[in-house]
Amino acid sequence: MLIIAGAVIGAIIGDRRAAKRGGSRADRAQYAAVHAIGLALIGLFATIALGRMI
């Protein structure tokens, strides 16, 4: 669940960041993808860490 939430939030943050800098549609898509992957990885590690604690 944390992985999906991280990917969605990352995509939103990336899109907004590229839009603020005046990027084209391709720029916005690339920023969204990179941020989504990054936050999904953080969510993956958080999921693994929480699973090991329990």
Biopython code that builds the backbone (N, CA, C, O; Angstrom):
import numpy as np
from Bio.PDB.StructureBuilder import StructureBuilder

atoms = [
    (1, "MET", "N", (0.821, -1.183, 0.000)),
    (1, "MET", "CA", (0.000, 0.000, 0.000)),
    (1, "MET", "C", (0.872, 1.257, 0.000)),
    (1, "MET", "O", (0.548, 2.241, -0.664)),
    (2, "LEU", "N", (1.957, 1.222, 0.730)),
    (2, "LEU", "CA", (2.849, 2.379, 0.759)),
    (2, "LEU", "C", (3.510, 2.607, -0.593)),
    (2, "LEU", "O", (3.821, 3.741, -0.957)),
    (3, "ILE", "N", (3.722, 1.534, -1.329)),
    (3, "ILE", "CA", (4.373, 1.645, -2.634)),
    (3, "ILE", "C", (3.469, 2.396, -3.604)),
    (3, "ILE", "O", (3.917, 3.300, -4.309)),
    (4, "ILE", "N", (2.202, 2.019, -3.635)),
    (4, "ILE", "CA", (1.259, 2.674, -4.544)),
    (4, "ILE", "C", (1.062, 4.128, -4.158)),
    (4, "ILE", "O", (1.034, 5.004, -5.023)),
    (5, "ALA", "N", (0.925, 4.390, -2.873)),
    (5, "ALA", "CA", (0.746, 5.767, -2.405)),
    (5, "ALA", "C", (1.975, 6.609, -2.756)),
    (5, "ALA", "O", (1.844, 7.753, -3.192)),
    (6, "GLY", "N", (3.147, 6.047, -2.568)),
    (6, "GLY", "CA", (4.369, 6.772, -2.916)),
    (6, "GLY", "C", (4.456, 7.084, -4.394)),
    (6, "GLY", "O", (4.885, 8.173, -4.777)),
    (7, "ALA", "N", (4.051, 6.134, -5.234)),
    (7, "ALA", "CA", (4.094, 6.355, -6.677)),
    (7, "ALA", "C", (3.119, 7.451, -7.097)),
    (7, "ALA", "O", (3.456, 8.305, -7.917)),
    (8, "VAL", "N", (1.923, 7.428, -6.540)),
    (8, "VAL", "CA", (0.924, 8.437, -6.904)),
    (8, "VAL", "C", (1.349, 9.816, -6.419)),
    (8, "VAL", "O", (1.281, 10.787, -7.172)),
    (9, "ILE", "N", (1.781, 9.907, -5.181)),
    (9, "ILE", "CA", (2.213, 11.195, -4.632)),
    (9, "ILE", "C", (3.440, 11.702, -5.383)),
    (9, "ILE", "O", (3.545, 12.896, -5.664)),
    (10, "GLY", "N", (4.360, 10.810, -5.706)),
    (10, "GLY", "CA", (5.547, 11.205, -6.459)),
    (10, "GLY", "C", (5.207, 11.735, -7.840)),
    (10, "GLY", "O", (5.812, 12.703, -8.302)),
    (11, "ALA", "N", (4.240, 11.109, -8.504)),
    (11, "ALA", "CA", (3.834, 11.574, -9.828)),
    (11, "ALA", "C", (3.217, 12.968, -9.749)),
    (11, "ALA", "O", (3.465, 13.816, -10.606)),
    (12, "ILE", "N", (2.425, 13.192, -8.729)),
    (12, "ILE", "CA", (1.806, 14.518, -8.568)),
    (12, "ILE", "C", (2.864, 15.572, -8.289)),
    (12, "ILE", "O", (2.839, 16.654, -8.876)),
    (13, "ILE", "N", (3.788, 15.260, -7.398)),
    (13, "ILE", "CA", (4.853, 16.215, -7.067)),
    (13, "ILE", "C", (5.716, 16.504, -8.295)),
    (13, "ILE", "O", (6.039, 17.660, -8.565)),
    (14, "GLY", "N", (6.089, 15.468, -9.034)),
    (14, "GLY", "CA", (6.915, 15.657, -10.223)),
    (14, "GLY", "C", (6.227, 16.484, -11.283)),
    (14, "GLY", "O", (6.848, 17.345, -11.906)),
    (15, "ASP", "N", (4.946, 16.229, -11.493)),
    (15, "ASP", "CA", (4.200, 16.998, -12.493)),
    (15, "ASP", "C", (4.122, 18.465, -12.102)),
    (15, "ASP", "O", (4.324, 19.345, -12.939)),
    (16, "ARG", "N", (3.834, 18.729, -10.854)),
    (16, "ARG", "CA", (3.744, 20.119, -10.400)),
    (16, "ARG", "C", (5.094, 20.821, -10.478)),
    (16, "ARG", "O", (5.164, 21.997, -10.836)),
    (17, "ARG", "N", (6.156, 20.112, -10.147)),
    (17, "ARG", "CA", (7.479, 20.731, -10.195)),
    (17, "ARG", "C", (7.861, 21.098, -11.627)),
    (17, "ARG", "O", (8.414, 22.171, -11.866)),
    (18, "ALA", "N", (7.570, 20.217, -12.574)),
    (18, "ALA", "CA", (7.893, 20.504, -13.970)),
    (18, "ALA", "C", (7.009, 21.627, -14.512)),
    (18, "ALA", "O", (7.467, 22.464, -15.290)),
    (19, "ALA", "N", (5.749, 21.641, -14.101)),
    (19, "ALA", "CA", (4.839, 22.702, -14.567)),
    (19, "ALA", "C", (5.292, 24.060, -14.043)),
    (19, "ALA", "O", (5.211, 25.065, -14.750)),
    (20, "LYS", "N", (5.767, 24.085, -12.806)),
    (20, "LYS", "CA", (6.230, 25.347, -12.217)),
    (20, "LYS", "C", (7.446, 25.883, -12.964)),
    (20, "LYS", "O", (7.637, 27.095, -13.062)),
    (21, "ARG", "N", (8.269, 24.974, -13.490)),
    (21, "ARG", "CA", (9.454, 25.395, -14.229)),
    (21, "ARG", "C", (9.164, 25.657, -15.707)),
    (21, "ARG", "O", (10.073, 25.984, -16.470)),
    (22, "GLY", "N", (7.897, 25.516, -16.113)),
    (22, "GLY", "CA", (7.525, 25.811, -17.494)),
    (22, "GLY", "C", (7.853, 24.703, -18.469)),
    (22, "GLY", "O", (8.141, 24.976, -19.634)),
    (23, "GLY", "N", (7.816, 23.459, -18.024)),
    (23, "GLY", "CA", (8.155, 22.338, -18.896)),
    (23, "GLY", "C", (7.036, 21.961, -19.843)),
    (23, "GLY", "O", (5.866, 22.252, -19.596)),
    (24, "SER", "N", (7.414, 21.310, -20.930)),
    (24, "SER", "CA", (6.436, 20.826, -21.892)),
    (24, "SER", "C", (5.762, 19.561, -21.344)),
    (24, "SER", "O", (6.058, 19.124, -20.232)),
    (25, "ARG", "N", (4.862, 18.986, -22.130)),
    (25, "ARG", "CA", (4.170, 17.775, -21.682)),
    (25, "ARG", "C", (5.159, 16.630, -21.454)),
    (25, "ARG", "O", (5.015, 15.853, -20.510)),
    (26, "ALA", "N", (6.166, 16.533, -22.329)),
    (26, "ALA", "CA", (7.164, 15.477, -22.184)),
    (26, "ALA", "C", (7.991, 15.680, -20.911)),
    (26, "ALA", "O", (8.292, 14.718, -20.204)),
    (27, "ASP", "N", (8.351, 16.911, -20.626)),
    (27, "ASP", "CA", (9.092, 17.218, -19.403)),
    (27, "ASP", "C", (8.272, 16.849, -18.174)),
    (27, "ASP", "O", (8.785, 16.260, -17.223)),
    (28, "ARG", "N", (6.985, 17.205, -18.207)),
    (28, "ARG", "CA", (6.112, 16.914, -17.070)),
    (28, "ARG", "C", (5.968, 15.413, -16.874)),
    (28, "ARG", "O", (5.945, 14.935, -15.740)),
    (29, "ALA", "N", (5.870, 14.664, -17.968)),
    (29, "ALA", "CA", (5.745, 13.209, -17.867)),
    (29, "ALA", "C", (7.028, 12.592, -17.315)),
    (29, "ALA", "O", (6.981, 11.672, -16.498)),
    (30, "GLN", "N", (8.166, 13.102, -17.762)),
    (30, "GLN", "CA", (9.434, 12.561, -17.286)),
    (30, "GLN", "C", (9.638, 12.865, -15.800)),
    (30, "GLN", "O", (10.037, 11.982, -15.042)),
    (31, "TYR", "N", (9.374, 14.078, -15.384)),
    (31, "TYR", "CA", (9.491, 14.434, -13.972)),
    (31, "TYR", "C", (8.550, 13.581, -13.123)),
    (31, "TYR", "O", (8.927, 13.106, -12.052)),
    (32, "ALA", "N", (7.318, 13.392, -13.614)),
    (32, "ALA", "CA", (6.342, 12.593, -12.881)),
    (32, "ALA", "C", (6.832, 11.159, -12.741)),
    (32, "ALA", "O", (6.712, 10.569, -11.668)),
    (33, "ALA", "N", (7.381, 10.590, -13.810)),
    (33, "ALA", "CA", (7.853, 9.211, -13.769)),
    (33, "ALA", "C", (9.033, 9.046, -12.809)),
    (33, "ALA", "O", (9.078, 8.096, -12.027)),
    (34, "VAL", "N", (9.970, 9.962, -12.872)),
    (34, "VAL", "CA", (11.157, 9.872, -12.009)),
    (34, "VAL", "C", (10.775, 10.009, -10.541)),
    (34, "VAL", "O", (11.257, 9.250, -9.699)),
    (35, "HIS", "N", (9.919, 10.963, -10.234)),
    (35, "HIS", "CA", (9.492, 11.148, -8.851)),
    (35, "HIS", "C", (8.656, 9.960, -8.372)),
    (35, "HIS", "O", (8.772, 9.542, -7.220)),
    (36, "ALA", "N", (7.818, 9.419, -9.251)),
    (36, "ALA", "CA", (7.003, 8.263, -8.879)),
    (36, "ALA", "C", (7.882, 7.062, -8.566)),
    (36, "ALA", "O", (7.635, 6.359, -7.586)),
    (37, "ILE", "N", (8.894, 6.817, -9.371)),
    (37, "ILE", "CA", (9.802, 5.689, -9.126)),
    (37, "ILE", "C", (10.558, 5.895, -7.824)),
    (37, "ILE", "O", (10.702, 4.966, -7.030)),
    (38, "GLY", "N", (11.040, 7.110, -7.606)),
    (38, "GLY", "CA", (11.799, 7.386, -6.380)),
    (38, "GLY", "C", (10.974, 7.183, -5.126)),
    (38, "GLY", "O", (11.427, 6.529, -4.186)),
    (39, "LEU", "N", (9.781, 7.728, -5.097)),
    (39, "LEU", "CA", (8.954, 7.578, -3.900)),
    (39, "LEU", "C", (8.406, 6.160, -3.759)),
    (39, "LEU", "O", (8.159, 5.705, -2.643)),
    (40, "ALA", "N", (8.211, 5.458, -4.875)),
    (40, "ALA", "CA", (7.790, 4.057, -4.795)),
    (40, "ALA", "C", (8.899, 3.208, -4.169)),
    (40, "ALA", "O", (8.616, 2.293, -3.396)),
    (41, "LEU", "N", (10.146, 3.506, -4.496)),
    (41, "LEU", "CA", (11.263, 2.775, -3.879)),
    (41, "LEU", "C", (11.352, 3.052, -2.381)),
    (41, "LEU", "O", (11.611, 2.145, -1.590)),
    (42, "ILE", "N", (11.139, 4.294, -2.002)),
    (42, "ILE", "CA", (11.131, 4.621, -0.573)),
    (42, "ILE", "C", (9.997, 3.874, 0.121)),
    (42, "ILE", "O", (10.173, 3.355, 1.222)),
    (43, "GLY", "N", (8.833, 3.822, -0.527)),
    (43, "GLY", "CA", (7.709, 3.073, 0.026)),
    (43, "GLY", "C", (7.997, 1.582, 0.129)),
    (43, "GLY", "O", (7.572, 0.927, 1.080)),
    (44, "LEU", "N", (8.723, 1.046, -0.855)),
    (44, "LEU", "CA", (9.102, -0.370, -0.814)),
    (44, "LEU", "C", (9.989, -0.662, 0.380)),
    (44, "LEU", "O", (9.763, -1.635, 1.100)),
    (45, "PHE", "N", (10.992, 0.167, 0.596)),
    (45, "PHE", "CA", (11.885, -0.047, 1.732)),
    (45, "PHE", "C", (11.156, 0.133, 3.058)),
    (45, "PHE", "O", (11.432, -0.582, 4.022)),
    (46, "ALA", "N", (10.230, 1.082, 3.109)),
    (46, "ALA", "CA", (9.450, 1.269, 4.320)),
    (46, "ALA", "C", (8.562, 0.059, 4.584)),
    (46, "ALA", "O", (8.411, -0.362, 5.731)),
    (47, "THR", "N", (7.975, -0.504, 3.529)),
    (47, "THR", "CA", (7.146, -1.695, 3.676)),
    (47, "THR", "C", (7.959, -2.869, 4.189)),
    (47, "THR", "O", (7.516, -3.599, 5.076)),
    (48, "ILE", "N", (9.133, -3.049, 3.639)),
    (48, "ILE", "CA", (10.011, -4.147, 4.075)),
    (48, "ILE", "C", (10.418, -3.954, 5.532)),
    (48, "ILE", "O", (10.402, -4.904, 6.314)),
    (49, "ALA", "N", (10.784, -2.720, 5.897)),
    (49, "ALA", "CA", (11.195, -2.449, 7.271)),
    (49, "ALA", "C", (10.040, -2.698, 8.253)),
    (49, "ALA", "O", (10.237, -3.290, 9.314)),
    (50, "LEU", "N", (8.847, -2.246, 7.893)),
    (50, "LEU", "CA", (7.699, -2.474, 8.778)),
    (50, "LEU", "C", (7.358, -3.961, 8.870)),
    (50, "LEU", "O", (6.952, -4.443, 9.928)),
    (51, "GLY", "N", (7.520, -4.675, 7.783)),
    (51, "GLY", "CA", (7.253, -6.116, 7.799)),
    (51, "GLY", "C", (8.227, -6.876, 8.680)),
    (51, "GLY", "O", (7.857, -7.871, 9.304)),
    (52, "ARG", "N", (9.441, -6.427, 8.735)),
    (52, "ARG", "CA", (10.449, -7.112, 9.575)),
    (52, "ARG", "C", (10.279, -6.804, 11.052)),
    (52, "ARG", "O", (10.668, -7.596, 11.910)),
    (53, "MET", "N", (9.690, -5.636, 11.347)),
    (53, "MET", "CA", (9.486, -5.268, 12.747)),
    (53, "MET", "C", (8.377, -6.102, 13.390)),
    (53, "MET", "O", (8.416, -6.386, 14.587)),
    (54, "ILE", "N", (7.413, -6.479, 12.601)),
    (54, "ILE", "CA", (6.249, -7.184, 13.157)),
    (54, "ILE", "C", (6.523, -8.649, 13.345)),
    (54, "ILE", "O", (5.650, -9.386, 13.802)),
]
sb = StructureBuilder()
sb.init_structure("model")
sb.init_model(0)
sb.init_chain("A")
sb.init_seg("    ")
for serial, (resi, resn, name, xyz) in enumerate(atoms, 1):
    if name == "N":
        sb.init_residue(resn, " ", resi, " ")
    sb.init_atom(name, np.array(xyz, "f"), 0.0, 1.0, " ", f" {name:<3s}", serial, name[0])
structure = sb.get_structure()
